[in-house]
Amino acid sequence: MVYWAKIRGLIAISKFRNREELLTQDLADWTPKSWSLNLPFRDYRLRAEDTIPAFAGAIGKVSLVAAFALAWADSYGISGEGFVAENVRLEMVVGSLLLLVFSALFLPRAAPPGTLTPLIPMVPLMVAAGVHPLSLGILIGLLGLALSLSKAFPRIVALNSSGTRGGILVLFGLLGIFDSGAKLWVWSGPSGSSGPLLFALIVISGLAAYFVLLRLKKTWLSVPLCLLVALAVSAFFGQLPDLVTQPGLPLINGVSWWQDRWQLGPAFGLETILAALPFALLAVVMWPLDATAILTMHERQYRPYEQKATFDLNQTFLVVSLRNLVGILLGGAQTA
C-alpha cells in the first residue's frame, strides 16, 4: 500500500511545473478528519520541506522548556545535578508522544502545544506567593479543559478586531526580539574583550543570511541557516555549546520527580490551591492572546481555499490542556 502511494506521488509530482505548485496543491487537497484516524501517505503527504518547521520547532521547544525549568530551579534553589537537562528531556518525550497521537493522527487541526513564555518571568513571583508548580499545572489543565469543552475560546478570540490582532502580533514579536537579544548579550560575555564583537557579528550575520533568503524567496530556510551561521561565528571565537548529557530515555516517574528531584512537599492543600488559582486563571487568559497572533498569520498567508489548514481553537486548547496535565503529573516544569 505504501509502495503504490509513493508511485502515485511520483506521478503527481510530474504534473506540476515547480515544487511550490506541488506544495500548494498538497495544502489545497488536504481534507482533515477530526476524531478519526489520519494516516501519512493516505490522508496527507510528508514532504522534505516539512522537516524545516519541525526542526525549528524542536529548537525553540528545547530552549523554552529549559528556560521554564531553570526559572523554577533558581527560584526554589534546586541544586540537583542535571535537573534542567533531564526535565527538558522528559518534556520533549511527553510532548512528542502527545503530538503524534493528537495533532498528527486524530486531531490534525489541533496546533502543536507550545510553551507559555510570558509566564516564565513570573515564576519567582509565583514561588514567593507560595505557588506549587504541581497545583498550578493541574489547575491550568482543568480550567483549559472546561473552556475548550464549552467551546468558549473561539468566542473570546472573536472579540478581538483585526487591529487588535495586529497589535498583539507586533507586541509578541518585539517581546521575543528583546528577550532573545538580552539572553544572547549575556551569553556572549559582554564583560570580556571579545563579547560585544561576538554579539554584533552573530546579529549582523544572522540578518544578512535572512535578507539573502528573502531575496531568493527561501525564507522558510531561515532558522537552520541562521543556526549554522551563529554556530560558525561562535566557533571562530572559541565558544560552542557543551554537550554534557548522554542520549537516553528520561525518568518517567512522577512520584520520583516530585519527591527526589523537585524535593517539594504536598501540593493539594487548600492554601496551595488558592495561591495557584490566580496565576492559573492568568495563564489560561493568555492562551487566546497567543492563539490570536498565530491565527492572524495563518489567515493572512493562506488563500481562501486553504483556510481549512488554519488550526481549530477548541481542538488546540483541548490538546494543550491535556499536555499540561500529563506533563505536570510526570514531573515536568513547563506550562504549555
MOCORDA-V736895 format. One record per residue. N is the residue number from 0. PSI is psi in degrees with one decimal (999 if undefined). OMEGA is omega as a letter, one per 20 degrees, with the letter a starting at -180 (* if undefined). Layout:
N/PSI/OMEGA ; N/PSI/OMEGA
This chain:
0/-49.0/r ; 1/-37.9/a ; 2/-48.4/a ; 3/-30.6/r ; 4/-38.5/r ; 5/-40.0/r ; 6/-45.2/r ; 7/-35.7/r ; 8/-40.3/r ; 9/-38.8/r ; 10/-41.1/a ; 11/-37.1/a ; 12/-37.0/a ; 13/-15.6/a ; 14/-13.9/a ; 15/148.4/a ; 16/-31.0/a ; 17/174.4/a ; 18/-34.7/a ; 19/-39.9/r ; 20/-38.7/r ; 21/-46.3/a ; 22/-37.0/r ; 23/-40.5/r ; 24/-37.5/r ; 25/-45.2/a ; 26/-39.6/a ; 27/-32.7/a ; 28/-11.7/a ; 29/126.1/r ; 30/85.4/a ; 31/142.5/r ; 32/114.3/a ; 33/140.6/a ; 34/34.2/r ; 35/156.9/a ; 36/120.1/r ; 37/117.2/a ; 38/140.3/r ; 39/146.1/r ; 40/-14.1/r ; 41/-49.3/a ; 42/-19.5/r ; 43/162.1/a ; 44/152.3/r ; 45/125.6/a ; 46/160.8/r ; 47/-33.3/a ; 48/-23.3/a ; 49/-21.8/a ; 50/-24.8/a ; 51/-54.6/r ; 52/-31.0/r ; 53/-42.2/r ; 54/-44.9/r ; 55/-41.7/r ; 56/-38.6/r ; 57/-41.0/r ; 58/-48.5/a ; 59/-38.9/a ; 60/-43.8/r ; 61/-47.4/a ; 62/-39.3/a ; 63/-38.9/r ; 64/-39.2/r ; 65/-38.4/r ; 66/-40.4/r ; 67/-49.4/a ; 68/-40.1/r ; 69/-38.9/r ; 70/-44.4/r ; 71/-42.7/a ; 72/-43.5/r ; 73/-41.2/a ; 74/-34.1/r ; 75/-6.9/a ; 76/34.0/r ; 77/119.8/a ; 78/9.6/a ; 79/135.8/a ; 80/128.6/r ; 81/13.5/a ; 82/-49.0/a ; 83/-49.4/a ; 84/-42.5/a ; 85/-31.3/r ; 86/-38.0/r ; 87/-42.7/r ; 88/-42.7/r ; 89/-49.5/a ; 90/-35.8/r ; 91/-41.1/a ; 92/-46.8/r ; 93/-48.2/a ; 94/-39.2/a ; 95/-41.8/r ; 96/-44.0/r ; 97/-36.3/r ; 98/-41.5/r ; 99/-42.7/a ; 100/-46.3/a ; 101/-69.4/a ; 102/-28.9/a ; 103/-28.1/a ; 104/-52.7/a ; 105/-25.6/r ; 106/73.2/a ; 107/-15.1/r ; 108/8.4/r ; 109/119.2/a ; 110/150.4/r ; 111/131.8/r ; 112/130.1/r ; 113/-156.1/r ; 114/131.5/a ; 115/78.9/a ; 116/-33.3/r ; 117/-15.9/a ; 118/-17.2/a ; 119/-47.7/r ; 120/-16.3/a ; 121/-3.1/a ; 122/-48.1/r ; 123/-38.0/r ; 124/-39.7/r ; 125/-41.8/r ; 126/-41.8/r ; 127/-29.0/r ; 128/0.6/r ; 129/21.8/a ; 130/130.1/r ; 131/127.8/a ; 132/-31.0/r ; 133/-45.6/r ; 134/-42.5/r ; 135/-48.8/a ; 136/-40.4/r ; 137/-43.2/r ; 138/-42.3/r ; 139/-43.8/r ; 140/-43.1/a ; 141/-42.0/r ; 142/-41.5/r ; 143/-41.1/r ; 144/-42.6/a ; 145/-43.2/a ; 146/-36.2/a ; 147/-38.9/r ; 148/-28.5/r ; 149/-2.1/r ; 150/40.4/a ; 151/-23.6/a ; 152/-44.8/r ; 153/-34.7/r ; 154/-35.6/r ; 155/-44.0/r ; 156/-37.1/a ; 157/-18.4/r ; 158/-18.3/a ; 159/129.3/r ; 160/174.4/r ; 161/-35.0/r ; 162/-41.0/r ; 163/-41.2/r ; 164/-42.4/r ; 165/-40.1/r ; 166/-41.4/r ; 167/-40.8/r ; 168/-45.2/r ; 169/-43.4/a ; 170/-48.9/a ; 171/-36.7/r ; 172/-44.8/r ; 173/-40.9/r ; 174/-42.4/r ; 175/-41.4/r ; 176/-48.4/a ; 177/-40.6/a ; 178/-44.4/r ; 179/-39.7/r ; 180/-40.8/r ; 181/-41.4/r ; 182/-39.0/r ; 183/-37.2/r ; 184/-43.5/r ; 185/-42.4/a ; 186/-37.3/a ; 187/-11.7/r ; 188/66.2/a ; 189/-20.4/r ; 190/-20.4/r ; 191/168.0/a ; 192/-33.1/a ; 193/-0.5/a ; 194/-55.4/r ; 195/-37.1/r ; 196/-41.8/r ; 197/-45.0/r ; 198/-48.2/a ; 199/-41.4/a ; 200/-38.5/r ; 201/-45.2/a ; 202/-47.5/a ; 203/-43.3/a ; 204/-35.8/r ; 205/-43.2/r ; 206/-40.5/r ; 207/-42.6/r ; 208/-39.6/a ; 209/-43.2/a ; 210/-31.7/r ; 211/-45.9/r ; 212/-36.0/r ; 213/-40.7/r ; 214/-34.7/r ; 215/-1.7/a ; 216/42.0/r ; 217/37.6/a ; 218/-17.6/r ; 219/-11.4/r ; 220/6.9/a ; 221/-39.8/a ; 222/-54.2/r ; 223/-36.9/a ; 224/-45.1/r ; 225/-32.7/r ; 226/-46.6/r ; 227/-40.6/r ; 228/-44.3/a ; 229/-40.1/r ; 230/-39.4/a ; 231/-43.5/a ; 232/-45.6/a ; 233/-34.1/r ; 234/-36.5/r ; 235/-31.7/r ; 236/5.2/r ; 237/20.3/r ; 238/113.6/r ; 239/153.2/r ; 240/142.3/r ; 241/122.5/r ; 242/103.0/a ; 243/-8.9/a ; 244/146.5/r ; 245/152.0/r ; 246/146.7/r ; 247/172.0/r ; 248/150.5/r ; 249/168.4/r ; 250/115.8/r ; 251/75.7/a ; 252/98.6/a ; 253/-38.7/a ; 254/-45.3/r ; 255/-40.3/r ; 256/-49.0/a ; 257/-31.2/a ; 258/-45.9/a ; 259/-34.8/a ; 260/-46.7/r ; 261/-35.1/a ; 262/46.1/r ; 263/155.2/a ; 264/-163.4/a ; 265/148.1/a ; 266/3.3/a ; 267/17.6/r ; 268/159.8/a ; 269/-37.9/a ; 270/-44.2/a ; 271/-34.8/r ; 272/-44.6/r ; 273/-34.0/r ; 274/-35.2/a ; 275/-23.4/a ; 276/-47.8/a ; 277/-39.0/a ; 278/-32.4/r ; 279/-42.4/r ; 280/-41.4/r ; 281/-42.5/a ; 282/-45.1/a ; 283/-33.4/r ; 284/-30.8/r ; 285/-25.5/a ; 286/-52.0/a ; 287/-32.4/r ; 288/-46.5/r ; 289/-44.8/a ; 290/-37.5/a ; 291/-42.5/a ; 292/-46.0/a ; 293/-41.5/a ; 294/-36.1/r ; 295/-42.5/r ; 296/-43.2/r ; 297/-49.4/a ; 298/-32.7/a ; 299/-23.1/a ; 300/-28.5/a ; 301/143.0/r ; 302/165.9/a ; 303/-40.3/a ; 304/-1.7/r ; 305/3.2/a ; 306/-19.7/r ; 307/-12.3/r ; 308/-10.5/r ; 309/150.9/a ; 310/152.2/r ; 311/126.5/a ; 312/-47.6/a ; 313/-43.8/r ; 314/-41.8/a ; 315/-48.1/a ; 316/-23.5/r ; 317/-46.2/r ; 318/-39.8/r ; 319/-40.4/r ; 320/-45.7/r ; 321/-36.9/r ; 322/-41.6/r ; 323/-44.5/a ; 324/-49.0/a ; 325/-45.7/a ; 326/-45.4/a ; 327/-35.9/r ; 328/-26.3/r ; 329/-4.0/r ; 330/9.8/a ; 331/155.6/a ; 332/-15.3/a ; 333/160.3/r ; 334/120.7/a ; 335/999/*
